[in-house]
Amino acid sequence: MRVLPLTTEAYLHLIRVSRRLAPASMWIKGAQVLNVYTKSWQSSHVVTAGERIAYVGEKEPMVDEHTEIIDATGHFLVPGYFEPHAHPFQWYNPYSLADFALQRGTTALVSDTLMLMNLPFEQVKAIMESLDAHPVKQYFWGRLDPQTGKDHPQFTREGLTRMLEHPLVIQGGELTNWPGVLAEDEKLLYGLKHTRDLGKRMEGHHPGASAETLNAAAAAGITACHEGITAQDLLQRLQLGMYATMRHSSIRPDLPELVKGWLELGLPWSPRMMLTSDGSTPPMHRNGLMDGTIRVAIEAGMPPEEAYVMATLNPAVYYGLDAEIGGIAPGRIADMLLLTAKDDPTPVIVFANGQRAAQNGELLVPTVEPKWEDYSFPTVDVLEERASADWFRLRPIEGKTPVLHMLNAVITRLEMEELPVDEEGYVTIKDDPELALIVSVDPVGRRRSLAVLRGYGRDLQGLASTYTASGDWIVIGRDPAAMVVALERVREIGGGVVLLDAGDVACECPLPLAGKFSAAPMDEVISMAEALIEKIRGKGHIHLDPLYSILFFTATHLPYARLTADGIVDVKTGHIVVPSLPLN
């Protein structure tokens, strides 16, 4: 399929420029050009005709006074990078991520749509199609389940069909509800099969999966998985016909160990391997997007040529786009990056659609301005009453208190433990600074789920967030009065995250779009997130990503226990083990 339309006139001009019968639009000379098809560097002229590459070789092109001639002597030219697995709602949004991607040399994205699914489909469609005008080629995937344990109006058979059949949606997934597949849930199986019937890719989500589980996943239609934790995991996926995507993200910085492990296996790098940054939270992007990921791979011992191929040609082939993007060759769209060194993947110049689009990290071309006022994101705050300290007090159940233990940044295990109570019979944690109360508040159903949390930090007075997977509010703290203040402040600013310390607001992060993301540019969002994380680290948080922890406390696709509107759920069985309570 065509990534960009090509008129008959432009098509004829492309051929004529390639034959040196018409003047070139751009001539890049003197660079060492990476041929991703042979994994070799060649000193070649690269010549464009409008948006496309017309010629790569030894002959000089025809030029005129309009030809842009770039002397790239001493530099290296590689294709624009391809991020095959983006989550464009980690405080940033699909527009700000696309702008940032272009600044850092990533010219193609395949993006999640989960955070858009509370919008009517016509508005989801409008967002996707408006982004089609951005110099970064942004495609999308269609989710098969909402990850919240709640019924959702978009996740019906009709809704899945509508989403999966949109031409900008080029894959299904990522599939996180594997227990539902094993239970032969009709809607999930329909989504899996229909994705493949359409000839589209199907992304899996199988961390730690056995060979037997991966066999069943492949039989069900999974074509790639980004959840390999070890080199052996990568090998298993490749052996079963899947693509194996190596990840380096804020929640799973696996790439150095994957590279080292693969080198120890002594196997050749596979054309069915890809790289991803997997929706890192903003501070990780201080190091870039795919340019940062490639840098980590090279520093871990991957040959630069292999790293560039995994971030350009391989994902283009996987998605069936390699006739248009992914390489520097005639007929391809002229998305190219000029580097100062083979092992320095951050470009000094980014060419997109045949134009000089960014230089030294600064955009040179207009992109796409979002019209957020056109979209009816659900109201973050539908409650009329103000928060009460009573919302954040917990009584034992038959002498035992639910305690969520953070095993890492996102995995929580539930234990029922004996904890002291105060004179009113409420659990008290005053003698253990490692503990905090954690409460999820469902503002629509007006219910709350409560537990004690171990592992988020020490002496945490109060933190409130609307940035959650379920859309419920999360409040964490040791002081119910401070928790009230934090939550009320979040409501006042229209959503986001607020941290209270020593009686004052220590950090405030507005996320006014659906309570989950910001309209601000990426650099502002990065700085805002870094400030919050620094404060949380100062409270003794030891896990990889405290922002992802907040997001996933209510995400029912992760083991072992999660907070839901109905109560604390045992993810493996689906049973509510501690029921929720009304707000009053």
C-alpha positions as CSV (number, residue, x, y, z in Angstrom):
1,M,0.0,0.0,0.0
2,R,1.1,3.6,-0.5
3,V,2.1,5.5,2.6
4,L,1.9,8.8,0.8
5,P,-0.2,9.3,-2.4
6,L,1.7,9.6,-5.6
7,T,0.2,11.4,-8.6
8,T,0.8,10.4,-12.1
9,E,2.7,13.6,-12.7
10,A,5.0,13.0,-9.6
11,Y,5.5,9.4,-10.6
12,L,6.7,10.4,-14.1
13,H,9.0,13.1,-12.6
14,L,10.4,10.6,-10.2
15,I,11.4,8.3,-13.1
16,R,12.9,11.2,-15.0
17,V,15.0,12.4,-12.1
18,S,16.3,8.8,-11.6
19,R,17.3,8.9,-15.3
20,R,18.9,12.3,-15.0
21,L,16.4,13.7,-17.5
22,A,14.9,16.2,-14.9
23,P,16.6,18.2,-12.1
24,A,16.7,16.8,-8.6
25,S,14.9,18.4,-5.7
26,M,17.7,17.5,-3.3
27,W,21.2,16.1,-3.8
28,I,23.0,14.7,-0.7
29,K,26.6,14.0,-1.6
30,G,29.7,12.8,0.3
31,A,27.9,10.8,3.0
32,Q,28.5,7.2,3.9
33,V,25.0,5.7,3.2
34,L,23.7,2.7,5.2
35,N,22.3,0.1,2.8
36,V,19.9,-1.7,5.2
37,Y,19.3,-4.4,2.7
38,T,23.0,-5.5,2.7
39,K,24.0,-4.0,6.1
40,S,26.9,-2.2,4.5
41,W,28.0,1.4,4.2
42,Q,28.5,2.9,0.7
43,S,29.7,6.3,-0.5
44,S,26.8,7.2,-2.7
45,H,24.9,10.2,-4.1
46,V,21.3,10.3,-2.8
47,V,19.0,12.2,-5.0
48,T,15.3,13.1,-4.4
49,A,12.4,14.1,-6.6
50,G,9.9,15.8,-4.3
51,E,8.9,13.5,-1.4
52,R,10.7,10.4,-2.8
53,I,14.2,9.1,-3.4
54,A,14.9,8.9,-7.1
55,Y,18.5,7.6,-7.2
56,V,21.2,6.1,-5.0
57,G,24.5,5.5,-6.7
58,E,27.7,6.9,-8.2
59,K,26.3,9.2,-10.9
60,E,25.8,12.9,-10.3
61,P,22.2,14.1,-10.9
62,M,20.8,16.8,-13.1
63,V,20.4,20.0,-11.1
64,D,19.0,23.5,-11.5
65,E,18.8,26.6,-9.4
66,H,16.0,25.0,-7.3
67,T,18.0,21.9,-6.3
68,E,19.1,21.8,-2.7
69,I,22.7,20.5,-2.6
70,I,23.9,19.2,0.7
71,D,27.6,18.4,1.2
72,A,27.5,15.6,3.7
73,T,31.2,14.7,3.6
74,G,32.3,13.0,6.8
75,H,28.7,12.2,7.8
76,F,26.6,9.1,7.7
77,L,23.1,8.8,6.3
78,V,20.6,6.3,7.6
79,P,16.8,5.8,7.1
80,G,14.4,7.5,9.4
81,Y,13.7,5.4,12.5
82,F,10.5,3.3,13.0
83,E,9.0,2.9,16.5
84,P,6.8,-0.2,16.2
85,H,5.2,0.0,19.7
86,A,4.4,3.4,21.0
87,H,2.0,4.3,23.9
88,P,1.4,8.0,23.1
89,F,-0.4,8.9,26.3
90,Q,2.1,8.8,29.1
91,W,1.4,12.4,30.0
92,Y,2.4,13.4,26.5
93,N,-0.1,13.0,23.6
94,P,0.0,11.7,20.0
95,Y,0.7,15.1,18.6
96,S,3.5,16.1,21.0
97,L,5.0,12.7,20.7
98,A,5.0,13.0,16.9
99,D,6.7,16.4,17.1
100,F,9.3,15.0,19.5
101,A,9.9,11.9,17.4
102,L,10.6,14.1,14.4
103,Q,13.1,16.2,16.3
104,R,15.0,13.1,17.3
105,G,14.8,11.2,13.9
106,T,11.9,8.8,14.4
107,T,9.7,9.2,11.3
108,A,7.3,6.4,11.7
109,L,5.2,5.2,14.7
110,V,2.7,2.5,15.4
111,S,0.6,3.8,18.4
112,D,-1.7,2.5,21.0
113,T,-5.3,3.9,21.0
114,L,-6.4,2.7,24.5
115,M,-6.5,6.1,26.1
116,L,-8.7,7.4,23.2
117,M,-11.4,4.8,23.6
118,N,-13.6,6.8,26.0
119,L,-14.3,9.1,23.0
120,P,-17.0,8.4,20.4
121,F,-15.5,6.4,17.5
122,E,-16.0,9.3,15.1
123,Q,-13.7,11.4,17.3
124,V,-11.1,8.6,17.6
125,K,-11.2,8.4,13.8
126,A,-10.8,12.2,13.5
127,I,-7.7,12.2,15.7
128,M,-6.1,9.4,13.8
129,E,-6.8,11.0,10.4
130,S,-5.6,14.4,11.5
131,L,-2.3,12.9,12.4
132,D,-2.0,11.4,8.9
133,A,-1.0,14.9,7.8
134,H,2.0,15.0,10.2
135,P,5.5,14.4,8.6
136,V,5.8,11.4,11.0
137,K,3.9,8.5,9.6
138,Q,1.7,7.4,12.5
139,Y,-0.3,4.2,12.4
140,F,-2.4,2.7,15.2
141,W,-3.4,-0.6,16.8
142,G,-6.9,-1.6,17.8
143,R,-7.2,-3.0,21.4
144,L,-9.4,-6.0,22.0
145,D,-10.1,-5.4,25.7
146,P,-10.1,-2.3,28.0
147,Q,-7.7,-3.7,30.7
148,T,-10.0,-2.4,33.5
149,G,-12.3,-5.3,34.3
150,K,-15.2,-3.0,33.5
151,D,-17.7,-3.2,30.6
152,H,-16.9,-0.6,28.0
153,P,-19.2,0.6,25.2
154,Q,-16.4,0.6,22.6
155,F,-15.3,-3.0,23.3
156,T,-18.2,-4.8,21.5
157,R,-18.0,-7.0,18.5
158,E,-19.3,-4.1,16.4
159,G,-16.8,-1.7,18.0
160,L,-13.8,-4.0,17.4
161,T,-14.9,-4.4,13.8
162,R,-15.1,-0.7,13.2
163,M,-11.7,0.0,14.8
164,L,-9.8,-2.9,13.2
165,E,-11.1,-2.2,9.7
166,H,-9.9,1.4,9.7
167,P,-7.0,1.8,7.2
168,L,-4.7,3.5,9.6
169,V,-5.1,0.7,12.1
170,I,-2.5,-1.9,11.0
171,Q,-2.6,-4.3,13.9
172,G,-4.7,-5.7,16.7
173,G,-3.6,-5.8,20.3
174,E,-1.6,-5.6,22.3
175,L,-3.5,-8.6,23.7
176,T,-3.3,-8.5,27.5
177,N,-6.3,-10.6,28.4
178,W,-4.8,-14.0,27.8
179,P,-7.0,-15.7,30.5
180,G,-10.0,-14.5,28.4
181,V,-8.6,-16.2,25.4
182,L,-8.0,-19.4,27.3
183,A,-11.6,-19.2,28.5
184,E,-12.6,-18.9,24.8
185,D,-14.2,-15.5,25.3
186,E,-16.2,-15.1,22.1
187,K,-15.5,-11.4,21.7
188,L,-11.7,-11.8,22.1
189,L,-11.5,-14.7,19.8
190,Y,-13.5,-12.8,17.2
191,G,-11.1,-9.8,17.5
192,L,-8.1,-12.1,17.1
193,K,-9.4,-13.9,14.1
194,H,-10.8,-10.8,12.4
195,T,-7.5,-9.0,12.7
196,R,-5.8,-11.9,10.9
197,D,-8.7,-12.2,8.4
198,L,-8.0,-8.6,7.5
199,G,-4.3,-9.5,6.9
200,K,-3.2,-7.3,9.8
201,R,-0.6,-8.0,12.4
202,M,-1.5,-9.1,16.0
203,E,0.6,-8.0,18.9
204,G,0.9,-10.2,21.9
205,H,1.8,-9.6,25.6
206,H,3.3,-12.7,27.1
207,P,5.9,-11.9,29.8
208,G,7.5,-15.1,31.2
209,A,5.3,-17.3,29.0
210,S,6.2,-21.0,28.6
211,A,6.8,-22.6,25.2
212,E,3.3,-24.2,25.5
213,T,1.6,-20.8,26.1
214,L,3.5,-19.3,23.2
215,N,2.4,-22.1,21.0
216,A,-1.2,-21.4,21.9
217,A,-0.7,-17.7,21.3
218,A,0.8,-18.3,17.9
219,A,-2.0,-20.7,17.0
220,A,-4.5,-17.9,18.1
221,G,-2.9,-15.5,15.6
222,I,-0.2,-13.6,17.6
223,T,2.5,-12.5,15.2
224,A,4.9,-10.6,17.5
225,C,5.6,-10.1,21.2
226,H,7.6,-7.4,22.9
227,E,7.7,-9.1,26.3
228,G,10.9,-11.2,26.0
229,I,12.8,-10.8,29.2
230,T,15.8,-13.0,28.3
231,A,17.6,-14.0,25.2
232,Q,16.0,-17.4,25.5
233,D,12.6,-15.8,25.4
234,L,13.5,-14.1,22.2
235,L,14.7,-17.4,20.7
236,Q,11.4,-19.1,21.7
237,R,9.4,-16.5,19.9
238,L,11.5,-16.6,16.8
239,Q,11.3,-20.4,16.7
240,L,7.5,-20.3,16.8
241,G,7.3,-17.8,13.9
242,M,6.8,-14.6,15.8
243,Y,8.7,-11.4,15.5
244,A,10.6,-10.7,18.7
245,T,10.8,-7.0,19.8
246,M,13.5,-6.0,22.2
247,R,12.5,-3.4,24.6
248,H,14.2,-0.6,26.5
249,S,11.6,1.3,28.5
250,S,11.2,3.1,31.8
251,I,9.4,0.1,33.2
252,R,11.5,-2.6,31.5
253,P,15.0,-1.5,30.6
254,D,15.8,-5.0,29.3
255,L,17.8,-4.2,26.2
256,P,21.4,-4.4,27.5
257,E,20.8,-7.8,29.0
258,L,19.0,-9.0,25.9
259,V,21.9,-8.0,23.7
260,K,24.5,-9.5,25.9
261,G,22.4,-12.7,26.2
262,W,22.0,-13.0,22.5
263,L,25.7,-12.5,21.9
264,E,26.4,-15.3,24.4
265,L,24.1,-17.6,22.4
266,G,26.3,-17.0,19.4
267,L,23.4,-16.8,17.0
268,P,23.0,-14.4,14.1
269,W,20.8,-11.4,14.5
270,S,17.4,-12.2,13.0
271,P,15.6,-10.1,10.4
272,R,12.6,-10.8,12.6
273,M,13.9,-8.7,15.5
274,M,12.8,-5.1,16.2
275,L,13.6,-2.5,18.8
276,T,11.1,-0.5,20.9
277,S,11.0,2.1,23.7
278,D,7.5,0.8,24.6
279,G,5.7,3.9,25.8
280,S,8.2,5.1,28.4
281,T,7.1,7.8,30.8
282,P,8.5,11.3,30.0
283,P,11.8,11.3,31.9
284,M,13.1,8.4,29.8
285,H,12.8,10.5,26.8
286,R,15.4,12.9,28.0
287,N,17.6,10.4,26.1
288,G,15.5,10.6,23.0
289,L,13.1,8.1,21.4
290,M,14.4,5.4,19.0
291,D,17.7,7.2,18.8
292,G,18.1,6.6,22.5
293,T,17.1,3.0,22.2
294,I,19.6,2.4,19.3
295,R,22.3,4.0,21.4
296,V,21.6,1.6,24.3
297,A,21.8,-1.4,21.9
298,I,25.1,-0.3,20.4
299,E,26.6,0.4,23.8
300,A,25.6,-3.1,24.9
301,G,27.5,-4.7,22.0
302,M,25.1,-4.8,19.1
303,P,26.8,-3.9,15.8
304,P,25.5,-0.5,14.7
305,E,24.4,-1.8,11.4
306,E,22.1,-4.4,13.1
307,A,20.7,-1.8,15.5
308,Y,19.8,0.5,12.6
309,V,18.2,-2.3,10.6
310,M,16.1,-3.3,13.6
311,A,14.8,0.2,14.0
312,T,14.2,0.8,10.2
313,L,13.8,-2.0,7.7
314,N,12.7,-4.8,10.0
315,P,9.5,-3.1,11.4
316,A,8.8,-1.8,7.9
317,V,8.9,-5.3,6.5
318,Y,6.8,-6.6,9.4
319,Y,4.0,-4.1,8.7
320,G,4.3,-4.5,4.9
321,L,5.5,-1.0,4.4
322,D,9.1,-1.6,3.2
323,A,8.3,-0.7,-0.4
324,E,7.7,2.9,0.9
325,I,9.7,3.4,4.1
326,G,12.5,1.7,6.1
327,G,15.4,2.1,3.6
328,I,17.3,4.5,1.5
329,A,16.5,3.3,-2.0
330,P,14.8,4.5,-5.2
331,G,11.0,4.9,-4.9
332,R,11.1,5.1,-1.1
333,I,9.8,8.2,0.7
334,A,12.8,10.4,1.5
335,D,12.9,10.0,5.3
336,M,16.6,10.1,6.1
337,L,18.9,11.1,9.0
338,L,22.3,12.6,8.8
339,L,24.6,11.5,11.6
340,T,28.0,12.6,12.8
341,A,29.2,9.1,13.5
342,K,28.1,5.5,13.0
343,D,27.7,4.9,16.7
344,D,25.9,8.2,17.4
345,P,22.2,7.7,16.4
346,T,20.9,11.1,17.3
347,P,20.7,13.0,13.9
348,V,22.0,16.5,13.2
349,I,19.6,16.8,10.3
350,V,16.3,15.0,9.8
351,F,14.8,14.7,6.4
352,A,11.1,13.8,6.2
353,N,9.0,13.6,3.0
354,G,12.0,15.0,1.1
355,Q,12.3,18.1,3.2
356,R,14.8,19.2,5.8
357,A,12.4,18.8,8.7
358,A,14.6,19.2,11.8
359,Q,18.1,20.3,12.6
360,N,20.0,19.9,15.8
361,G,16.8,19.0,17.6
362,E,14.8,21.9,16.3
363,L,11.7,21.6,14.1
364,L,12.0,23.4,10.7
365,V,8.6,22.5,9.3
366,P,5.0,22.9,10.4
367,T,3.4,19.8,11.8
368,V,-0.2,19.3,13.0
369,E,-1.9,21.5,15.7
370,P,-4.5,19.4,17.7
371,K,-7.9,20.9,18.2
372,W,-8.6,19.5,21.7
373,E,-11.8,21.5,22.0
374,D,-13.3,19.3,19.3
375,Y,-13.1,16.1,21.4
376,S,-15.4,15.2,24.2
377,F,-13.2,13.5,26.7
378,P,-15.2,12.4,29.7
379,T,-15.3,14.7,32.7
380,V,-12.6,13.8,35.2
381,D,-14.7,15.0,38.1
382,V,-18.4,14.0,38.3
383,L,-18.7,14.1,42.1
384,E,-20.6,16.9,43.7
385,E,-19.4,16.3,47.3
386,R,-16.0,17.1,48.5
387,A,-13.6,14.4,49.7
388,S,-13.8,13.3,53.4
389,A,-11.0,11.9,55.6
390,D,-13.4,9.0,56.3
391,W,-12.8,7.9,52.7
392,F,-9.2,7.1,53.7
393,R,-9.8,5.1,56.9
394,L,-9.7,1.4,56.9
395,R,-11.1,-1.2,59.3
396,P,-9.7,-4.7,59.5
397,I,-11.8,-7.6,58.2
398,E,-12.2,-10.3,60.8
399,G,-9.0,-9.0,62.4
400,K,-7.0,-8.9,59.2
401,T,-6.0,-6.0,56.9
402,P,-5.4,-6.3,53.2
403,V,-1.8,-5.3,52.5
404,L,-0.5,-4.8,48.9
405,H,3.2,-5.6,48.6
406,M,5.0,-4.0,45.7
407,L,7.2,-6.7,44.3
408,N,8.5,-4.3,41.7
409,A,7.2,-1.2,40.0
410,V,4.0,-2.8,38.8
411,I,3.5,-6.2,40.4
412,T,1.5,-6.2,43.6
413,R,0.8,-9.2,45.9
414,L,-2.0,-9.2,48.4
415,E,-1.5,-10.5,52.0
416,M,-4.0,-10.4,54.8
417,E,-2.1,-9.3,57.9
418,E,-2.7,-8.3,61.5
419,L,-2.1,-4.6,61.9
420,P,-2.7,-2.4,65.0
421,V,-5.9,-0.4,65.2
422,D,-6.6,2.9,66.9
423,E,-9.2,3.6,69.6
424,E,-11.9,3.9,66.9
425,G,-11.0,0.6,65.4
426,Y,-9.3,1.9,62.3
427,V,-6.0,0.5,61.1
428,T,-3.1,2.6,62.2
429,I,0.3,2.6,60.4
430,K,1.9,5.3,62.5
431,D,4.7,3.0,63.8
432,D,5.8,1.8,60.3
433,P,6.9,4.6,58.0
434,E,7.2,2.1,55.1
435,L,3.4,1.7,55.0
436,A,0.8,4.0,53.4
437,L,-2.9,3.7,52.7
438,I,-3.9,3.3,49.1
439,V,-7.5,4.0,48.0
440,S,-9.0,3.9,44.6
441,V,-12.1,6.1,44.2
442,D,-14.7,5.4,41.5
443,P,-16.3,8.8,41.1
444,V,-19.0,7.5,38.8
445,G,-20.1,4.5,40.9
446,R,-19.2,6.4,44.1
447,R,-17.3,3.5,45.6
448,R,-13.8,3.1,47.1
449,S,-11.4,0.2,47.4
450,L,-8.9,0.3,50.3
451,A,-5.7,-1.4,51.3
452,V,-2.4,-0.8,53.0
453,L,0.5,-0.4,50.6
454,R,4.1,-1.4,51.2
455,G,6.9,-0.4,48.9
456,Y,5.9,3.0,47.4
457,G,8.1,5.0,49.8
458,R,8.5,6.3,53.4
459,D,6.5,8.9,55.3
460,L,4.4,9.7,52.2
461,Q,1.9,12.2,53.5
462,G,-0.5,12.4,50.5
463,L,-0.5,11.8,46.8
464,A,-3.5,11.9,44.5
465,S,-3.7,11.0,40.8
466,T,-6.3,10.8,38.0
467,Y,-3.6,9.2,35.8
468,T,-4.7,5.6,36.2
469,A,-5.5,2.8,33.8
470,S,-9.1,2.5,34.9
471,G,-10.1,6.1,35.1
472,D,-10.6,5.8,38.9
473,W,-8.7,8.1,41.2
474,I,-5.7,6.8,43.2
475,V,-4.9,8.3,46.6
476,I,-1.8,7.2,48.6
477,G,-0.7,8.5,51.9
478,R,-0.3,8.1,55.7
479,D,-2.4,11.1,56.7
480,P,-6.1,11.0,55.7
481,A,-6.4,14.8,56.1
482,A,-3.4,15.3,53.7
483,M,-4.9,12.8,51.3
484,V,-8.1,14.9,51.2
485,V,-6.1,18.0,50.4
486,A,-4.1,16.3,47.6
487,L,-7.3,14.9,46.0
488,E,-9.1,18.2,46.3
489,R,-6.2,19.9,44.6
490,V,-6.2,17.4,41.7
491,R,-9.9,18.1,41.2
492,E,-9.3,21.8,41.2
493,I,-6.7,21.6,38.4
494,G,-8.9,19.4,36.3
495,G,-6.8,16.2,36.7
496,G,-3.2,15.2,37.1
497,V,-1.0,14.2,40.0
498,V,-0.5,16.2,43.2
499,L,2.0,15.4,46.0
500,L,1.6,16.8,49.4
501,D,4.5,17.1,51.9
502,A,4.8,18.9,55.3
503,G,1.3,20.2,54.8
504,D,2.0,21.9,51.5
505,V,1.7,21.0,47.9
506,A,5.2,19.8,47.1
507,C,4.6,19.1,43.4
508,E,1.7,19.6,41.1
509,C,1.4,18.1,37.6
510,P,-1.7,19.2,35.6
511,L,-3.0,16.6,33.1
512,P,-6.2,18.3,31.9
513,L,-6.9,16.0,28.9
514,A,-9.0,13.2,30.3
515,G,-7.0,13.5,33.6
516,K,-4.2,11.5,31.9
517,F,-2.2,13.7,29.5
518,S,-1.1,17.2,28.7
519,A,-1.3,19.4,25.7
520,A,2.2,20.8,26.5
521,P,5.3,20.1,24.4
522,M,7.4,17.2,25.3
523,D,10.2,19.2,26.9
524,E,7.8,20.7,29.4
525,V,6.2,17.4,30.2
526,I,9.6,15.8,30.7
527,S,10.6,18.5,33.2
528,M,7.2,18.3,35.0
529,A,7.5,14.5,35.4
530,E,11.2,14.7,36.5
531,A,10.3,17.1,39.3
532,L,7.6,14.7,40.6
533,I,9.8,11.7,40.4
534,E,12.6,13.5,42.2
535,K,10.2,14.2,45.1
536,I,9.0,10.6,45.2
537,R,12.5,9.3,45.1
538,G,13.2,11.6,48.1
539,K,10.6,9.7,49.9
540,G,12.4,6.4,49.4
541,H,10.7,5.0,46.3
542,I,13.1,2.3,45.0
543,H,11.3,0.9,42.0
544,L,12.0,1.6,38.3
545,D,9.1,4.0,37.5
546,P,6.8,5.4,40.1
547,L,4.6,6.9,37.4
548,Y,3.9,3.5,35.9
549,S,3.2,2.2,39.4
550,I,0.4,4.8,39.8
551,L,-1.0,4.0,36.3
552,F,-1.1,0.3,36.9
553,F,-2.5,-0.1,40.4
554,T,-5.9,-0.4,38.7
555,A,-4.8,-2.3,35.6
556,T,-6.4,-5.8,35.7
557,H,-4.0,-7.3,33.1
558,L,-1.2,-7.5,35.7
559,P,-0.6,-9.9,38.6
560,Y,-1.4,-10.5,41.3
561,A,-3.9,-8.2,43.0
562,R,-5.4,-5.0,41.6
563,L,-7.7,-2.3,42.9
564,T,-11.0,-2.0,41.0
565,A,-14.4,-0.3,41.5
566,D,-15.7,-3.6,42.8
567,G,-12.9,-4.2,45.2
568,I,-9.5,-5.8,45.3
569,V,-9.4,-8.5,42.6
570,D,-7.3,-11.6,42.4
571,V,-6.2,-11.3,38.7
572,K,-5.6,-15.0,38.2
573,T,-9.1,-16.1,39.3
574,G,-11.0,-12.9,38.7
575,H,-12.5,-13.1,42.1
576,I,-13.1,-10.1,44.3
577,V,-11.2,-10.9,47.6
578,V,-11.9,-7.6,49.4
579,P,-15.2,-5.9,48.4
580,S,-15.3,-2.1,47.8
581,L,-17.2,0.3,50.0
582,P,-19.5,3.2,49.3
583,L,-18.0,6.6,49.6
584,N,-20.5,7.5,52.4
